[in-house]
Structure formats: C-alpha cells, structure tokens
Amino acid sequence: MSDEHDHHDHSHEPPAPETQDAGSQALADALRSSFAIVKIVMLLMVLAFFSSGFFTVGPQEKAVILRFGKPVGEGQKALLNAGLHWSLPYPIDEVVKIPITEQQIVSSTVGWYFTTPEAELSGEEMPAGQTINPAIDGYVLTADRNILHTRATLRYHIDDPIRYVFSFTNAQITVQNALNNALLFTAASFNVDDILLNRQNEFREAVQTRVTDLAEQENLGIVIEQCDVESRPPRQLQNVFSQVTEARENRNKALIDAHSYENQVTNSAGAQAVSIIDRAQADRTNYVASITAESRRFSDLLPQYTANPGLFAQQTLVQTMGQVLTNVQDKIYLPQRADGKPRELRLMLNREPPQSKNAANP
C-alpha cells in the first residue's frame, strides 16, 4: 500500500522549470511563424484583391465606374477612354463597358407572323394555318383596312453613353418599343398596295423618320443609321395577292405598249406635220417670189404701155398668140378694120381626110 501511494504522489509532481521554458519557447516560436505566414497570406490576398481592379477599355468602347451603384464623376468626365484603368474591386466598384462606334441592331417584335430562329436561318417557311392566330401571329392594319405582315430592322450607334446606360432600365428595349410604335403608326397611314408595290421606299423612310422623332423625344442618346423594312401579304391570301399582282403587271404591260404605240404615232404625225409645214413654207416662199417677180415685170412694162398702148397691145397679142398657136395647122390673121369695128369670120372646117372616088363608089 505504501508503494502504490508513493507512486501516485510521484506522478502528480510539477515538471521541472527547464521543461516548462522549452515548451513555451517552442509554442511561441510556432505562433510567431504562424502569424508571419498569416500576414504574408493576408498581404498577398490584399495585393490580389487590389490587383483585380485593373481592367482594359477597348478602342471602340467607353467605360463607366459605378461606386455603390453611382457613376464616379459627372457628365463626360465619368467616361473612361481606351486603355488600362483601375477601380476598386467588386462589390465596391463595378465597371460598365459601353460600345461607342460599334453598330447596334434591334428588330421589331410586332407585325410579323410566327416563326422560329431555326426556320429563319434555314429559310424555310413554317406552314400557315387556316387563319391568322392573334395569339402568336403579328400583323399591322393599313389605311385601307387591310391586314399585312411587316417587320423592321434598325441599325444605330450610341451617341450619349451616360444617357443611354443610366437613364433607362434597358435602353435597347426602349429603342425596340420606339421601333414597334413607328411600324404600327406608319402602316396605318399607307394603303396596302403602296406598302407592297408602289411606295415601298416612302414607307421605309416614313418608319425611319418616325422612330428618329421618338428617339429624339425620349432623348435616348443614339444616332440612327439605317432602317430596313420587309413587308408581305398574309400567307393565307398569297394566291389572291399573286393573281392581283399578275393582273397589275399585265395592266402595266398593256399601258406601256399603249404608250409606246402612242409615242410612235405621235412622233410619226409630228414628223409629217413638220414635213407639210416645211413644204407649205417652201411653196409660200416660191409663190411670193413668183408674184414679186411678176409684179416687178409688170412694173417694168408699165412705161412701155403708157407710151404707146396700142402698139404694146399688138406686140403682146402677137407674143401670146405665138405661144398659144404653136401647134395649130392653120393660122388666119384678120387685120383690124379702119372704123374699129370687129371683123367676123365664119368657117366650116372638116378635118377628115378626103376619100377617093373609087372608095366612095364601090
């Protein structure tokens, strides 16, 4: 009993002072090493944290730093140009990059029949139902109360990034809504034939003008570059529209042929009229020249007639009779009587050749 008691008391004896000092020293060294490692790790983490704030802005971009949701800087000063920049890491700062010169594209979501992206890419038309389903098919109403499918694609670039990004929850959706409004509004001002055939360019320009006005009213901070519009008749009435189109083409062809014939006839009549007028003017000129020459000749003969009218009359009569009686067989001249009374000459002439006696009495 005494041995066990002595052994028990010996096990609870405190360690020697040398042993306590060595253990404490080791523990202290271990703690110092751990703290040093922790400091290094924390320093590296801090460096990594702040290094993550570096970012690059591309040559066709602008950037805005949001600190707790608000832009750092005001107006154009808030825009960061191309290059390397630094901001406090997320969630303190957030970097929003805005494409400036890159062209943005948005398409209308109204006015077109139901289709899928796969069908659009493949160029295949989905089968049309018996009627238009307003739940899935879009359409527009024209000024002459017709139904038409039409869609628009708008190309624009951002002119005021601050306004575009921070004044709207989603500026691209706002632009799309403006495009939808312009498409529906403009279609209601045009007839179906104008949209499909006669005034396609005017319709497209009207849609672009409308969406431009809406963008300026809302101050969207964009510049519209181009607006393309595609229109089609309802697929359920494609055959009817094709027949109408064919009839219209035949009508136009008939009108073109008629106008061509009209031009030919008009040109021919014009040429004939010019020819007749030219001949008439030439005849008029010749006639006037002839009358002028005759007048001059009579004026030249007037002094001779005035000097001796009788002699002039005899000379003129002789000349005239010479021309008139050139081919006659017999010429008989009757001198004028002294008393001035006319002579009367009566002749019975038989121009038949005389017959021989034998021929007369067979």
C-alpha positions in Angstrom: 0.0 0.0 0.0 2.7 2.4 0.8 4.5 1.7 -2.6 1.3 2.5 -4.6 0.7 5.6 -2.6 4.3 6.7 -3.2 4.0 6.1 -6.9 0.7 8.0 -7.1 2.2 11.0 -5.4 5.2 11.0 -7.7 3.0 11.1 -10.9 1.5 14.5 -9.9 4.7 16.3 -9.3 5.1 19.5 -11.4 7.6 19.5 -14.3 10.9 20.9 -13.9 11.4 24.6 -14.8 13.7 23.8 -17.6 11.0 21.6 -19.3 8.4 24.4 -19.0 10.6 27.0 -20.6 11.4 24.8 -23.6 7.8 24.1 -24.3 6.7 27.7 -24.0 9.5 28.8 -26.3 8.5 26.2 -28.9 4.9 27.3 -28.7 5.9 30.9 -29.0 8.1 30.2 -32.0 5.3 28.3 -33.6 2.8 31.1 -33.0 5.2 33.7 -34.4 5.8 31.5 -37.5 2.0 31.1 -38.0 1.4 34.8 -37.6 4.1 35.6 -40.1 2.6 33.2 -42.6 -0.9 34.6 -41.9 0.5 38.1 -42.5 2.1 37.1 -45.8 -1.1 35.4 -46.9 -3.2 38.3 -46.0 -0.8 40.7 -47.7 -0.9 38.5 -50.9 -4.7 38.5 -50.6 -4.8 42.2 -50.3 -2.5 42.6 -53.3 -4.6 40.2 -55.3 -7.7 42.0 -54.2 -6.5 45.4 -55.3 -4.8 43.9 -58.5 -8.2 42.6 -59.6 -9.3 46.2 -60.0 -7.2 46.7 -63.2 -9.3 46.5 -66.4 -8.8 47.4 -70.1 -11.1 49.5 -72.2 -11.1 48.6 -75.9 -10.5 51.2 -78.7 -14.2 51.1 -79.7 -15.5 51.3 -76.1 -16.1 53.7 -73.3 -16.3 52.6 -69.6 -18.0 54.0 -66.5 -17.1 53.1 -62.9 -20.0 52.6 -60.6 -19.2 53.0 -56.9 -22.1 51.6 -54.9 -24.3 52.0 -57.9 -23.4 55.6 -58.8 -21.1 56.8 -61.5 -17.7 58.1 -60.4 -17.6 61.6 -62.0 -20.2 63.7 -63.8 -21.0 64.0 -67.4 -18.3 63.3 -69.9 -15.7 63.1 -67.0 -17.3 59.8 -66.0 -16.4 58.2 -69.3 -13.1 56.3 -69.5 -11.3 56.2 -72.8 -9.5 53.3 -74.3 -6.5 51.9 -72.3 -5.7 50.4 -68.9 -7.6 51.6 -65.9 -8.1 50.7 -62.2 -11.1 50.7 -59.9 -11.8 49.3 -56.5 -12.8 45.6 -56.8 -16.3 44.4 -56.8 -18.6 44.8 -54.9 -17.3 48.3 -54.1 -16.9 49.3 -57.7 -18.5 47.9 -60.8 -17.2 48.6 -64.4 -19.7 49.1 -67.2 -18.3 49.0 -70.7 -20.3 50.7 -73.4 -19.7 50.2 -77.2 -19.5 53.5 -78.9 -18.6 53.1 -82.6 -20.0 49.6 -82.8 -23.2 49.4 -84.7 -26.2 48.2 -82.6 -29.0 46.3 -84.2 -32.6 45.8 -83.0 -35.6 44.3 -84.7 -39.3 44.9 -84.3 -41.4 42.4 -82.4 -44.7 43.3 -83.9 -46.3 42.8 -87.3 -44.7 39.5 -88.3 -46.2 36.0 -88.4 -44.9 33.3 -86.0 -41.6 31.7 -86.9 -38.6 30.3 -85.2 -34.9 31.3 -85.3 -34.1 27.9 -86.8 -36.6 28.4 -89.6 -35.3 31.9 -90.2 -31.7 30.6 -90.6 -32.7 27.8 -92.9 -35.0 29.9 -95.0 -37.9 27.5 -94.6 -41.4 28.8 -94.2 -43.5 27.3 -91.4 -46.9 26.1 -92.5 -49.6 28.7 -92.3 -52.8 28.0 -90.5 -56.3 28.5 -91.9 -56.4 31.9 -90.4 -54.1 34.3 -88.6 -53.8 33.5 -84.9 -53.5 36.8 -83.0 -52.1 34.9 -80.0 -48.8 34.1 -81.9 -49.0 35.9 -85.3 -48.3 39.6 -85.6 -49.8 41.9 -88.2 -50.5 45.6 -88.9 -53.5 47.4 -90.2 -53.2 49.6 -93.3 -55.0 52.8 -94.1 -57.4 51.0 -96.4 -58.2 48.4 -93.6 -56.1 45.6 -94.9 -54.0 43.2 -92.9 -50.3 43.0 -93.7 -47.2 41.4 -92.2 -44.2 43.7 -91.9 -41.1 44.0 -89.8 -38.3 46.4 -89.4 -34.6 46.2 -88.5 -32.9 49.3 -87.1 -29.2 50.0 -87.0 -27.9 52.7 -84.7 -24.9 53.7 -82.6 -24.7 55.2 -79.1 -24.0 58.9 -79.1 -24.6 59.7 -75.4 -23.4 56.7 -73.3 -24.3 58.2 -69.9 -27.9 58.9 -71.1 -28.2 55.6 -72.8 -27.0 53.5 -69.9 -28.2 55.3 -66.8 -31.4 56.9 -67.8 -33.2 53.7 -68.8 -33.6 50.3 -67.2 -32.9 48.8 -70.6 -32.2 51.3 -73.4 -32.2 48.6 -76.1 -35.8 47.6 -75.1 -36.8 51.3 -75.2 -35.4 51.6 -78.8 -37.2 48.4 -79.7 -40.5 49.8 -78.4 -40.0 53.0 -80.4 -39.4 50.9 -83.5 -42.6 48.9 -82.9 -44.5 52.2 -82.4 -43.2 53.6 -85.6 -44.0 50.5 -87.6 -47.7 50.3 -86.4 -48.2 54.1 -86.7 -46.8 54.4 -90.2 -48.6 51.3 -91.6 -51.9 52.9 -90.6 -51.1 55.8 -92.9 -50.3 53.8 -96.1 -52.5 51.7 -98.3 -51.6 48.0 -98.8 -50.6 48.5 -102.4 -48.4 51.4 -101.5 -46.5 49.4 -98.9 -46.1 46.3 -101.1 -45.6 47.8 -104.5 -46.0 51.5 -105.3 -44.3 53.4 -102.4 -42.0 50.9 -100.7 -39.2 53.4 -100.2 -41.5 56.1 -99.0 -42.9 53.7 -96.4 -39.4 52.7 -95.2 -38.4 56.4 -94.9 -41.6 57.2 -93.0 -40.8 54.4 -90.5 -37.3 55.7 -90.1 -38.4 59.3 -89.6 -41.0 58.2 -87.0 -38.5 56.2 -84.9 -36.0 59.0 -85.2 -38.5 61.5 -83.8 -39.4 59.2 -81.0 -35.7 58.7 -80.1 -35.2 62.4 -80.0 -38.3 63.0 -77.9 -37.2 60.4 -75.4 -33.6 61.6 -75.6 -32.3 58.1 -76.0 -28.7 59.2 -76.7 -28.5 57.3 -80.1 -27.9 58.1 -83.7 -30.0 56.1 -86.2 -28.0 55.0 -89.2 -30.4 52.8 -91.3 -33.8 51.3 -91.1 -34.8 48.3 -93.3 -38.4 47.2 -93.7 -39.8 44.0 -95.1 -43.5 43.5 -95.9 -45.5 40.6 -97.1 -49.2 39.8 -97.6 -50.9 37.3 -95.3 -49.8 33.8 -96.3 -53.4 32.6 -96.3 -54.1 35.1 -99.1 -50.9 34.6 -101.1 -52.6 33.2 -104.1 -55.1 36.1 -104.3 -52.3 38.6 -104.0 -50.3 36.8 -106.7 -53.3 37.0 -109.0 -53.7 40.7 -108.3 -50.0 41.2 -108.8 -50.1 39.3 -112.1 -53.2 41.3 -113.3 -51.4 44.5 -112.3 -48.3 43.5 -114.2 -50.4 42.7 -117.3 -52.1 46.1 -116.9 -48.8 47.9 -116.7 -47.5 46.0 -119.7 -50.6 46.9 -121.7 -50.2 50.6 -120.6 -46.5 50.5 -121.6 -47.4 49.0 -125.0 -50.1 51.6 -125.5 -47.8 54.5 -124.5 -45.2 53.1 -126.9 -47.6 53.0 -129.8 -48.8 56.4 -128.8 -45.3 57.8 -128.9 -44.7 56.1 -132.3 -47.9 57.6 -133.8 -47.2 61.0 -132.2 -43.7 61.1 -133.5 -44.8 60.0 -137.0 -47.6 62.6 -137.0 -45.1 65.2 -135.7 -42.7 64.4 -138.5 -45.4 64.5 -141.1 -46.6 67.8 -139.7 -43.1 69.2 -139.9 -42.7 68.0 -143.4 -46.1 69.5 -144.5 -45.2 72.8 -142.8 -41.8 72.8 -144.5 -43.3 72.2 -147.9 -46.0 74.8 -147.3 -43.4 77.3 -146.3 -41.3 76.5 -149.3 -44.3 76.8 -151.6 -45.3 80.1 -149.9 -41.8 81.4 -150.4 -41.8 80.4 -154.1 -45.2 81.8 -154.7 -44.3 85.1 -153.0 -41.1 85.2 -155.1 -43.1 84.5 -158.3 -45.7 87.1 -157.5 -42.9 89.6 -156.7 -41.1 88.8 -160.0 -44.4 89.2 -161.9 -45.1 92.5 -160.2 -41.6 93.7 -161.0 -42.0 92.7 -164.6 -45.4 94.5 -165.0 -43.8 97.5 -163.3 -41.0 97.4 -165.9 -43.6 97.1 -168.7 -45.8 99.9 -167.4 -43.7 102.7 -169.0 -43.9 101.0 -172.4 -47.7 100.6 -172.2 -48.1 104.2 -171.1 -46.0 105.4 -174.0 -48.0 103.5 -176.8 -50.8 101.4 -175.5 -51.9 100.1 -179.0 -48.5 99.1 -180.1 -47.9 97.4 -176.8 -51.2 95.6 -177.1 -50.3 94.4 -180.6 -46.9 93.2 -179.5 -48.3 91.4 -176.5 -51.0 89.8 -178.6 -48.6 88.6 -181.2 -46.3 87.1 -178.5 -49.3 85.5 -176.7 -50.8 84.1 -179.9 -47.4 82.8 -180.9 -47.3 80.8 -177.7 -50.9 79.7 -178.0 -51.0 78.7 -181.7 -47.7 77.0 -181.7 -49.1 73.6 -182.7 -52.1 74.6 -184.9 -52.2 73.7 -188.6 -53.8 76.9 -190.0 -53.3 80.4 -188.9 -55.6 83.2 -190.1 -54.9 86.8 -189.3 -57.6 89.4 -189.7 -56.4 93.0 -189.8 -58.3 95.5 -187.8 -60.9 97.5 -189.7 -60.4 101.2 -190.1 -63.6 102.0 -188.3 -62.6 100.0 -185.4 -65.4 97.5 -185.7 -64.6 93.9 -185.2 -64.4 91.5 -188.2 -66.5 88.3 -188.1 -65.1 85.2 -189.7 -67.2 82.1 -190.1 -65.5 78.9 -191.2 -66.8 75.3 -191.8 -63.8 73.1 -191.4 -63.7 69.4 -192.0 -60.6 67.8 -190.7 -61.4 64.4 -192.1 -59.1 63.4 -195.0 -60.9 63.4 -198.4 -62.0 60.0 -199.8 -61.2 58.8 -203.3 -64.0 58.3 -205.8 -63.4 54.5 -206.0 -63.7 54.3 -202.3 -66.9 56.3 -202.4 -68.5 54.2 -205.2 -67.5 50.6 -204.7 
